[in-house]
Amino acid sequence: MPTNKTKTTVRRPQRNGQKPRVYKLRLYVAGQTPKSIRAFANLKAVLQAGGASMDELVKLNVTIGDDMVRDAVNAQWLAHFPNPNDRPARHIVVQPLQHGMRLQLEALAVIR
C-alpha cells in the first residue's frame, strides 16, 4: 500500500522582522490520502479479525462528507480490486458526516 512519496519543506521568506514560517508538505500517489489508505487498511483488518478477507467482500457502502474525497476512495478501490470483473458491489453517497469524519465504510462479506 503506497504511503507518502515525498516530504518537502517550504519556507516563507522573512519580512518585517517576522520569523520565517515552515510548512511541511506531503505528496501522495495518485490522489490517495492517509485517511483513505487507513480506512481501507482498517477494513481489511476488521475482515481478517472476523475470519474473512477482501476477496469475500460482497458489498461496500461508502459515505463521504465531501465529493473531493471521491478520487481518493476510487484510488484505493482500484488498488484493492484491480479486476473489473471480480469486484464487490459498491455504492457511494455524499452527505454530511458527524464528528468531522470525511469517509465512512460499511461492508458486507460472506465468510465461507
C-alpha positions as CSV (number, residue, x, y, z in Angstrom):
1,M,0.0,0.0,0.0
2,P,1.6,3.3,-1.0
3,T,2.3,5.9,1.6
4,N,3.7,9.3,1.3
5,K,6.1,9.6,-1.6
6,T,7.9,12.8,-0.9
7,K,8.4,15.2,2.0
8,T,9.1,18.7,1.1
9,T,9.8,21.7,3.4
10,V,8.7,25.1,2.2
11,R,9.9,28.3,3.9
12,R,8.2,31.6,3.6
13,P,10.8,34.5,3.2
14,Q,11.3,36.5,6.3
15,R,9.9,40.1,6.2
16,N,9.1,42.9,8.6
17,G,11.2,41.2,11.3
18,Q,8.9,38.2,11.5
19,K,10.3,34.7,11.9
20,P,10.0,32.6,8.7
21,R,7.3,30.0,8.8
22,V,8.0,26.4,7.9
23,Y,5.4,24.4,6.0
24,K,5.8,20.6,5.6
25,L,4.1,19.2,2.5
26,R,3.5,15.5,1.8
27,L,2.8,14.4,-1.7
28,Y,0.7,11.3,-2.1
29,V,0.5,8.9,-5.0
30,A,-2.5,9.1,-7.4
31,G,-4.8,11.2,-5.2
32,Q,-4.6,8.8,-2.3
33,T,-4.8,10.4,1.1
34,P,-3.7,9.0,4.5
35,K,-7.4,8.8,5.6
36,S,-8.4,6.7,2.5
37,I,-5.4,4.5,2.9
38,R,-6.1,4.0,6.6
39,A,-9.8,3.4,6.0
40,F,-9.2,0.5,3.6
41,A,-6.4,-0.9,5.8
42,N,-8.8,-0.9,8.7
43,L,-11.5,-2.5,6.6
44,K,-9.0,-5.3,5.7
45,A,-8.0,-5.7,9.4
46,V,-11.7,-6.0,10.5
47,L,-12.5,-8.5,7.9
48,Q,-9.4,-10.6,8.8
49,A,-10.3,-10.4,12.5
50,G,-13.7,-11.9,11.6
51,G,-12.2,-14.7,9.5
52,A,-12.8,-13.1,6.1
53,S,-10.7,-11.3,3.5
54,M,-11.2,-8.6,0.9
55,D,-11.9,-11.4,-1.6
56,E,-15.1,-12.3,0.4
57,L,-16.4,-8.8,0.4
58,V,-19.7,-8.7,-1.5
59,K,-20.9,-5.1,-1.0
60,L,-19.3,-1.8,0.2
61,N,-21.3,1.3,1.1
62,V,-19.1,4.4,1.1
63,T,-20.3,7.6,2.6
64,I,-18.2,10.7,2.0
65,G,-18.7,14.1,3.5
66,D,-17.3,15.9,0.6
67,D,-17.2,14.9,-3.1
68,M,-13.5,15.8,-3.2
69,V,-12.8,12.6,-1.3
70,R,-14.2,10.5,-4.1
71,D,-10.9,10.4,-6.1
72,A,-9.0,9.1,-3.0
73,V,-11.7,6.4,-2.5
74,N,-11.5,5.4,-6.1
75,A,-7.7,5.1,-6.0
76,Q,-8.0,2.7,-3.0
77,W,-10.9,0.8,-4.7
78,L,-8.8,0.2,-7.8
79,A,-5.7,-0.7,-5.7
80,H,-7.7,-3.4,-3.8
81,F,-9.9,-4.6,-6.6
82,P,-8.0,-4.2,-9.9
83,N,-10.1,-6.8,-11.8
84,P,-13.3,-5.0,-13.1
85,N,-14.9,-8.5,-13.5
86,D,-14.3,-9.5,-9.9
87,R,-15.3,-6.6,-7.7
88,P,-17.9,-6.4,-5.0
89,A,-20.9,-4.1,-5.4
90,R,-20.2,-0.5,-4.3
91,H,-22.4,2.4,-3.5
92,I,-21.1,5.9,-2.8
93,V,-23.2,8.6,-1.0
94,V,-22.2,12.2,-0.4
95,Q,-23.7,13.5,2.8
96,P,-22.5,15.3,5.9
97,L,-20.9,13.0,8.4
98,Q,-20.8,13.5,12.2
99,H,-17.7,14.4,14.3
100,G,-15.7,15.8,11.4
101,M,-15.5,12.5,9.6
102,R,-14.8,12.7,5.8
103,L,-15.2,9.0,5.0
104,Q,-17.2,6.1,6.3
105,L,-17.1,2.5,5.1
106,E,-19.8,-0.1,5.7
107,A,-19.0,-3.6,4.4
108,L,-20.9,-6.8,3.9
109,A,-18.8,-10.0,3.5
110,V,-19.8,-13.7,3.1
111,I,-17.5,-15.9,5.1
112,R,-17.1,-19.4,3.5
